[in-house]
């Protein structure tokens, strides 16, 4: 959903002598209906343009944040035999990637890359929500913002017990599964009426009856996902520890932001939920795609992250089967900017210098 034509890394890459192709995908500024499988065609078109019309011999994908999972999925599909590529979306809609030209690339840079939007959300979705139709519904025993579970009023740090964290993670996964079931039910209801459109008995119905079926066949609704700002690491800095500030990517007060309209994956179609934001159903998963990512790989992380925690960075690096792989870390937050605890340390310049050095050595 971000406009990568304005990415902060472009000037450094150009100054180092590398050509850049920066792209805005079809879901610019709005991923409420984003289907990752379809988005791969935008990446494929860029590769055809660069390899064909522009005649570049070598292309390296530079995946930042969620772009890392997108590019991982692209490369995994690109190196697969067309007959073995995905034949549908995560929601089960026919979408045969084997019909499209998908040029593989020569290298992959993962900059502040998380495990995928689905896995990211699974880590910060609030498991204390009891009723998916009620923003304020809450099971106190699973509320990380409940003092009885170890929460302390910010900016004081919280302390959650090991048993609570285990129950919390299990409940987060269970909530994702619950929303998956709701999404699939809504999709199946719509498909039921779509199937009615093709049967001859429709001719025997009244105009009003046909009209109602048609409306049900083509109408859809959004899922409203309440409270997605609830990663225990936001307030307990001993959870997956690094050099981050207390708070989340969005707010210094995640306990308040958790109840506000903005945030990750808050309003999505059922199809987009399954393809993009479900930690169980989305195929845009770096770890799931890793077995096919044997190309030279550079993992760049920031030590002040409150989006991509150290365990995720380590998992991405360890999962890579590439014989040529490297992990480098730098100060700074998710955007490479100084943290409050280290206001004089910016991660962007040294990180981009390392990226260009890595590129020069190989390409």
C-alpha positions in Angstrom: 0.0 0.0 0.0 3.0 2.3 0.3 4.4 4.4 -2.6 7.9 3.0 -3.1 8.7 5.6 -5.7 9.6 7.8 -2.7 11.6 5.2 -0.8 14.4 6.7 1.4 17.0 4.2 -0.1 16.8 5.4 -3.7 19.2 8.4 -3.5 22.0 6.2 -1.9 21.5 3.5 -4.5 21.7 6.0 -7.3 24.7 7.7 -5.9 26.4 4.3 -5.7 25.8 3.8 -9.4 22.9 1.4 -9.4 19.8 1.9 -11.5 16.5 1.8 -9.5 13.0 0.8 -10.6 10.6 2.0 -7.9 7.0 1.0 -8.0 3.6 1.7 -6.5 1.3 -1.3 -6.6 -2.4 -1.5 -7.4 -3.4 -1.0 -3.7 -1.7 2.3 -3.1 -2.7 3.8 0.2 -5.6 1.3 0.6 -5.1 -2.5 1.1 -8.7 -3.2 2.2 -9.2 -5.4 -0.9 -5.6 -6.4 -1.4 -5.1 -9.9 -2.9 -1.4 -10.8 -2.7 -1.6 -13.4 -5.4 -2.9 -10.7 -7.8 -0.2 -8.2 -6.6 2.5 -10.6 -7.9 1.5 -9.7 -11.4 2.5 -6.1 -10.7 6.0 -7.4 -9.7 6.1 -9.7 -12.7 5.3 -6.8 -15.1 8.1 -4.8 -13.7 10.5 -7.7 -14.3 9.3 -8.1 -17.9 9.8 -4.4 -18.4 13.3 -4.4 -17.0 14.5 -7.6 -18.7 12.8 -6.8 -22.0 12.4 -3.2 -22.9 15.2 -1.9 -20.7 17.4 -5.0 -21.3 18.8 -5.2 -17.8 20.8 -8.5 -17.3 20.6 -8.6 -13.5 17.8 -7.5 -11.1 17.9 -7.5 -7.3 14.6 -7.2 -5.3 14.8 -4.7 -2.4 12.0 -5.7 0.0 11.3 -3.3 2.8 9.0 -4.3 5.6 5.9 -6.0 4.1 7.7 -5.9 0.7 10.0 -8.6 1.9 7.2 -11.1 2.2 5.7 -10.0 -1.2 9.0 -10.4 -2.9 9.7 -13.7 -1.2 6.4 -15.0 -2.5 7.1 -13.7 -6.0 10.6 -15.3 -6.2 9.3 -18.6 -4.9 6.6 -18.7 -7.6 8.9 -17.4 -10.3 11.5 -20.2 -9.8 8.7 -22.9 -9.7 7.6 -24.8 -12.8 4.5 -23.0 -14.2 2.5 -26.1 -13.7 3.4 -26.2 -10.0 2.5 -22.5 -9.3 -0.5 -21.4 -7.2 -3.8 -22.1 -9.0 -6.0 -20.0 -6.7 -6.0 -17.2 -4.1 -6.0 -17.9 -0.3 -9.8 -17.6 -0.5 -10.1 -20.3 -3.1 -10.9 -18.1 -6.1 -9.3 -19.4 -9.3 -6.1 -17.5 -10.2 -3.6 -19.6 -12.1 -0.1 -18.0 -11.9 1.1 -20.6 -14.3 -0.5 -18.7 -17.1 1.8 -15.7 -16.6 5.5 -14.9 -17.4 7.3 -14.4 -14.1 11.0 -13.7 -14.6 13.1 -14.8 -11.6 15.6 -12.3 -10.1 19.2 -12.6 -9.1 19.4 -11.3 -5.5 17.2 -10.4 -2.6 17.6 -7.7 0.1 15.3 -7.9 3.1 15.3 -4.5 4.8 13.4 -4.4 8.1 11.4 -7.3 6.7 8.8 -9.0 8.9 7.5 -12.5 8.5 4.5 -11.4 6.4 1.5 -9.2 7.1 -0.5 -12.2 8.4 2.1 -13.3 10.9 2.7 -9.7 11.9 -0.9 -9.2 12.7 -1.1 -12.5 14.5 1.6 -11.2 16.9 -0.3 -8.0 17.7 -3.9 -8.9 17.4 -5.8 -8.6 20.8 -6.9 -12.0 21.9 -9.1 -10.7 24.7 -11.8 -9.7 22.2 -14.8 -11.9 23.0 -17.3 -10.7 20.4 -16.1 -9.8 16.9 -19.0 -7.4 16.6 -18.3 -5.6 19.9 -15.2 -3.3 20.0 -15.3 -3.2 23.9 -15.8 -6.9 24.6 -13.0 -8.2 26.7 -11.9 -11.3 28.5 -9.9 -9.8 31.4 -7.6 -12.8 31.8 -6.3 -12.3 28.3 -6.0 -8.5 28.3 -2.4 -7.4 28.2 -3.6 -3.9 29.2 -5.0 -5.3 32.4 -3.0 -4.5 35.5 -3.8 -8.0 36.9 -1.8 -9.5 34.0 1.3 -7.4 34.6 0.4 -4.1 32.8 1.7 -0.9 34.2 0.6 2.6 33.2 2.9 3.9 30.5 5.6 5.1 30.3 6.3 2.6 33.1 7.3 -0.8 31.7 5.0 -3.8 32.2 6.1 -7.3 33.2 4.1 -10.3 31.9 4.6 -13.8 33.3 5.7 -16.7 31.1 2.4 -18.6 31.6 0.4 -15.6 30.6 2.5 -15.1 27.4 1.9 -18.7 26.4 -1.8 -18.4 26.9 -1.8 -15.1 25.1 -0.1 -16.5 22.0 -2.4 -19.5 21.8 -5.4 -17.2 22.1 -4.1 -14.9 19.4 -3.8 -17.8 17.0 -7.3 -18.9 18.0 -8.8 -15.5 17.3 -7.2 -15.5 13.8 -8.7 -18.9 13.2 -12.1 -17.5 14.3 -11.9 -14.6 11.9 -10.8 -17.0 9.2 -14.0 -19.0 9.7 -16.1 -15.9 9.6 -14.4 -14.8 6.3 -14.9 -18.2 4.7 -18.5 -18.4 5.8 -19.2 -15.0 4.1 -17.4 -16.0 1.0 -19.3 -19.3 0.8 -22.6 -17.6 1.3 -21.9 -15.3 -1.7 -20.7 -18.2 -3.8 -23.9 -20.1 -3.1 -26.0 -17.3 -4.7 -23.5 -17.0 -7.5 -24.0 -20.6 -8.3 -27.8 -20.0 -8.5 -27.2 -17.6 -11.4 -26.2 -20.4 -13.7 -29.1 -22.8 -13.2 -32.0 -22.9 -15.6 -34.6 -22.8 -12.8 -33.8 -19.1 -12.5 -36.1 -18.6 -15.4 -39.0 -19.8 -13.5 -38.6 -17.3 -10.7 -40.3 -13.9 -10.5 -38.3 -10.8 -11.3 -38.2 -9.9 -7.6 -36.8 -13.4 -6.7 -34.2 -13.2 -9.4 -33.3 -9.7 -8.3 -32.7 -10.8 -4.7 -30.4 -13.7 -5.8 -28.4 -11.3 -8.0 -28.0 -8.9 -5.2 -26.8 -11.6 -2.8 -24.5 -12.9 -5.5 -22.7 -9.6 -6.1 -22.9 -7.9 -2.8 -20.1 -8.3 -0.2 -19.2 -6.8 3.1 -16.1 -5.7 4.9 -14.7 -7.4 8.0 -14.1 -4.9 10.8 -11.2 -6.2 12.8 -11.1 -4.7 16.3 -8.0 -4.1 18.4 -4.8 -5.0 16.5 -2.3 -3.1 18.6 -1.6 -5.6 21.4 1.9 -7.1 21.1 3.2 -7.7 24.7 6.6 -6.5 23.5 5.2 -3.0 23.1 5.0 -2.5 26.9 7.3 -5.2 28.3 10.8 -4.6 26.9 12.0 -8.0 28.2 9.7 -9.7 25.7 11.9 -10.4 22.6 14.3 -7.7 23.8 16.2 -5.3 21.7 17.0 -1.5 21.8 13.5 -0.3 21.1 11.5 2.4 22.9 8.4 1.5 24.8 5.3 1.8 22.7 4.4 0.6 19.2 5.1 1.7 15.7 1.9 3.7 15.7 1.8 5.2 19.1 3.6 5.8 22.4 0.3 4.8 24.0 -0.7 1.5 22.3 -3.2 0.9 25.1 -5.2 3.8 23.7 -4.4 3.3 20.1 -5.6 -0.3 20.3 -9.2 1.0 20.6 -8.9 3.7 17.8 -10.0 3.2 14.1 -6.5 3.2 12.5 -4.1 0.3 12.6 -3.1 -2.9 10.9 -5.8 -4.7 9.0 -8.7 -2.9 10.5 -11.2 -2.9 7.5 -10.8 -5.7 4.9 -12.9 -7.8 2.5 -13.1 -11.5 3.5 -10.9 -12.3 0.5 -8.3 -9.7 1.5 -8.2 -10.9 5.1 -7.4 -14.5 4.0 -4.8 -13.4 1.4 -3.1 -10.6 3.3 -3.8 -10.4 7.0 -4.5 -14.0 8.2 -1.5 -15.5 9.8 -2.9 -18.9 9.0 -4.1 -18.5 5.4 -1.9 -15.9 3.7 0.8 -17.2 1.4 2.9 -14.1 1.7 5.1 -15.6 4.4 8.8 -15.3 4.2 9.3 -18.6 6.2 6.9 -20.6 4.0 8.6 -19.3 0.8 12.2 -19.7 2.1 12.9 -23.2 0.8 12.9 -21.8 -2.8 14.9 -18.7 -2.0 18.4 -19.9 -2.8 19.5 -16.7 -4.4 22.1 -14.4 -2.7 20.3 -12.8 0.3 21.1 -9.9 2.5 19.0 -9.4 5.7 19.3 -5.9 7.2 17.7 -5.2 10.5 17.4 -2.2 12.9 18.0 -2.8 16.6 15.4 -0.3 17.8 12.5 -2.1 16.0 9.1 -2.3 17.6 7.6 -3.9 14.4 10.1 -6.7 13.5 11.3 -8.3 16.7 14.6 -10.1 17.0 13.1 -13.6 16.9 11.5 -12.9 13.6 14.8 -11.5 12.1 16.6 -14.6 13.3 13.9 -16.9 11.9 14.1 -15.2 8.5 17.9 -15.5 8.4 18.0 -19.1 9.6 15.3 -20.2 7.2 17.2 -19.0 4.2 18.8 -21.9 2.3 21.1 -19.6 0.3 24.8 -20.4 0.4 25.4 -16.7 0.1 23.5 -15.0 2.9 24.4 -12.3 5.4 22.7 -10.5 8.3 23.7 -7.0 9.3 22.1 -4.9 12.0 22.1 -1.2 12.7 20.7 1.3 15.2 17.3 2.9 14.6 13.6 2.1 14.5 11.6 0.4 11.8 12.3 3.2 9.4 16.0 3.5 10.4 15.4 6.7 12.3 16.8 7.4 15.8 14.9 6.1 18.8 14.1 8.1 21.8 16.7 6.2 23.9 19.4 6.8 21.2 18.5 10.1 19.6 21.9 10.6 18.0 22.1 7.3 16.3 20.4 7.0 12.8 20.4 3.6 11.1 19.7 4.7 7.5 23.2 5.9 6.4 25.2 2.9 7.6 22.5 0.4 6.5 22.3 1.8 3.0 26.1 1.9 2.8 26.2 -1.8 3.7 23.6 -2.5 1.1 25.5 -0.8 -1.7 28.7 -2.5 -0.6 26.9 -5.9 -0.7 25.6 -5.1 -4.2 29.0 -4.1 -5.5 30.6 -7.2 -4.3 28.1 -9.4 -6.1 26.6 -7.5 -9.0 
